Structure formats: structure tokens, C-alpha cells
């Protein structure tokens, strides 16, 4: 598992940040994650940005996304998740179940 990464994105010529990446020894699959500790629900652009940033890691054929939020998620975020079967939203209450 890798902690927070600050990466240079050559496609957009900008810096990209990913809170965590976890992968197996065979490097065929990875989990990309974002953690937001804010007083407002996590919105669709955060989900979309994580998916986009993971594109820098072409070595992983299988990608999964986990987003953690203190204050839940907007309907827009939930709609994007419904379109992508490999995204999981976890709010504060879920962390204690």
C-alpha cells in the first residue's frame, strides 16, 4: 500500500494528488482512494477526478475506487457511482459498522 501521493500528471502538465493506492504483488489490480473530512457532502467532481487521476497508472488492468467522507455524498456523486460498478462510497457512519 502506498500513502498520499503527489504526482506530476504529464497529460495535463499539472500536479495530481491521490490519498492512497493499494495493490497486490502481481500489480494487475489496484484500489485508489480519497478521504475528505469536510462539513459538506462529497460531490461528483471529486469522484470523477479520482477516476481521471488513476489513468496515470496504466499498468493496472483492474481499478477500484474507495471514497471516504465525513458528511456523506451528494446525489450527483451517487449517480456517477451507479454508472461505474467499481466505486464504493463510505461515509462516517459506515466506518463503524
C-alpha positions as semicolon CSV with decimal commas, in nm:
position;residue;x (nm);y (nm);z (nm)
1;X;0,000;0,000;0,000
2;X;0,116;0,348;-0,077
3;X;0,024;0,658;0,122
4;X;-0,065;1,001;-0,012
5;X;0,096;1,065;-0,348
6;X;0,181;1,394;-0,513
7;X;0,237;1,314;-0,878
8;X;0,314;1,508;-1,191
9;X;0,046;1,441;-1,449
10;X;0,221;1,461;-1,789
11;X;-0,110;1,463;-1,978
12;X;-0,235;1,781;-1,811
13;X;0,109;1,916;-1,711
14;X;-0,006;1,962;-1,355
15;X;0,032;1,801;-1,015
16;X;-0,220;1,536;-0,911
17;X;-0,283;1,414;-0,557
18;X;-0,422;1,075;-0,461
19;X;-0,473;0,998;-0,092
20;X;-0,390;0,628;-0,118
21;X;-0,321;0,345;-0,359
22;X;-0,317;-0,022;-0,264
23;X;-0,212;-0,304;-0,497
24;X;-0,118;-0,668;-0,489
25;X;0,224;-0,811;-0,560
26;X;0,129;-0,901;-0,916
27;X;0,044;-0,534;-0,997
28;X;-0,263;-0,629;-1,202
29;X;-0,525;-0,460;-0,982
30;X;-0,529;-0,154;-0,757
31;X;-0,751;0,039;-0,520
32;X;-0,741;0,418;-0,544
33;X;-0,883;0,621;-0,258
34;X;-0,976;0,969;-0,143
35;X;-1,058;1,077;0,212
36;X;-1,248;1,400;0,272
37;X;-1,307;1,531;0,625
38;X;-1,533;1,825;0,546
39;X;-1,867;1,955;0,670
40;X;-2,028;1,926;0,327
41;X;-2,111;1,609;0,132
42;X;-1,856;1,484;-0,119
43;X;-1,970;1,576;-0,471
44;X;-1,946;1,423;-0,818
45;X;-1,634;1,617;-0,932
46;X;-1,425;1,453;-0,655
47;X;-1,532;1,105;-0,771
48;X;-1,468;1,193;-1,135
49;X;-1,128;1,344;-1,054
50;X;-1,011;1,030;-0,872
51;X;-1,111;0,812;-1,167
52;X;-0,933;1,050;-1,404
53;X;-0,615;1,066;-1,195
54;X;-0,596;0,685;-1,183
55;X;-0,550;0,695;-1,560
56;X;-0,183;0,779;-1,496
57;X;-0,142;0,419;-1,374
58;X;-0,188;0,222;-1,693
59;X;-0,012;-0,085;-1,552
60;X;-0,324;-0,178;-1,355
61;X;-0,582;-0,353;-1,568
62;X;-0,837;-0,364;-1,287
63;X;-0,910;-0,049;-1,085
64;X;-1,137;0,002;-0,787
65;X;-1,218;0,328;-0,612
66;X;-1,299;0,399;-0,248
67;X;-1,409;0,742;-0,131
68;X;-1,444;0,821;0,239
69;X;-1,648;1,120;0,354
70;X;-1,726;1,265;0,695
71;X;-2,050;1,424;0,572
72;X;-2,187;1,178;0,319
73;X;-2,233;1,216;-0,056
74;X;-2,442;1,422;-0,295
75;X;-2,695;1,272;-0,535
76;X;-2,456;1,359;-0,819
77;X;-2,180;1,151;-0,661
78;X;-2,420;0,861;-0,612
79;X;-2,534;0,883;-0,977
80;X;-2,175;0,862;-1,101
81;X;-2,115;0,562;-0,876
82;X;-2,423;0,391;-1,022
83;X;-2,267;0,429;-1,368
84;X;-1,938;0,274;-1,251
85;X;-1,965;-0,059;-1,071
86;X;-1,614;-0,033;-0,930
87;X;-1,667;0,268;-0,697
88;X;-1,756;0,245;-0,329
89;X;-1,871;0,536;-0,115
90;X;-1,812;0,510;0,260
91;X;-1,945;0,773;0,498
92;X;-1,856;0,827;0,862
93;X;-2,135;0,602;0,993
94;X;-2,026;0,317;0,760
95;X;-1,681;0,316;0,919
96;X;-1,825;0,180;1,244
97;X;-2,047;-0,096;1,106
